[in-house]
Amino acid sequence: MALREIMIWIIQAVLFGIGIGIAMLTAHLAGPPLATAFAIDELIATAIVFFAVAAGLGWIGNRFWPEDWMYNPLL
């Protein structure tokens, strides 16, 4: 059992490394043209505002309309 768990972790680490390598290569080769095409610098601020508003609405909804299975008294 322990050897099986260790092998699973090793395989996951290798696949993670391959994925990170491919992502880095893609970002290096296609990053600047894609950033220009999609105006990434403008999307970052939009994404921050979107997630901040979504988190605020989620907190308000959980605070004022809690459901039994979602209620957290620490919020």
C-alpha positions in Angstrom: 0.0 0.0 0.0 2.7 2.5 0.9 4.6 1.8 -2.3 1.5 2.3 -4.3 0.9 5.7 -2.6 4.5 6.7 -3.2 4.3 5.8 -6.9 1.1 7.8 -7.3 2.8 10.9 -5.8 5.8 10.4 -8.0 3.7 10.1 -11.2 1.7 13.2 -10.2 4.9 15.2 -9.6 6.3 14.1 -13.0 3.1 15.0 -14.8 3.0 18.4 -12.9 6.5 19.1 -14.0 5.7 18.3 -17.6 2.7 20.5 -17.4 4.7 23.4 -15.9 7.4 23.0 -18.6 4.9 23.1 -21.4 3.2 26.1 -19.9 6.5 27.9 -19.5 7.5 27.1 -23.1 4.1 28.3 -24.4 4.3 31.5 -22.4 7.8 32.2 -23.6 7.0 31.6 -27.3 3.4 32.9 -27.6 3.0 35.1 -24.6 3.8 38.6 -26.0 1.6 38.2 -29.1 -1.3 36.8 -27.1 -1.0 39.5 -24.4 -1.2 42.1 -27.1 -4.1 40.5 -28.9 -6.2 40.1 -25.8 -5.1 43.2 -23.9 -4.1 41.2 -20.8 -3.0 44.4 -19.0 -6.5 45.7 -19.1 -8.1 42.3 -18.2 -6.2 42.0 -15.0 -7.9 45.0 -13.4 -11.3 43.8 -14.6 -10.7 40.3 -13.2 -9.7 41.7 -9.8 -12.8 43.9 -9.6 -15.1 41.0 -10.8 -13.8 38.6 -8.2 -13.9 41.2 -5.4 -17.5 41.9 -6.2 -18.4 38.2 -6.5 -16.7 37.5 -3.1 -18.5 40.4 -1.5 -21.9 39.3 -2.8 -21.1 35.7 -1.7 -20.2 36.9 1.8 -23.4 39.0 2.1 -25.5 36.2 0.8 -24.0 33.8 3.3 -24.3 36.3 6.1 -27.9 37.3 5.6 -29.5 34.2 3.9 -27.6 31.3 5.3 -28.7 27.8 4.5 -28.3 25.1 7.1 -25.6 23.2 5.2 -23.6 26.4 4.3 -23.9 28.4 7.5 -20.6 29.3 9.2 -21.0 31.2 12.5 -17.4 32.6 12.1 -18.5 34.6 9.1 
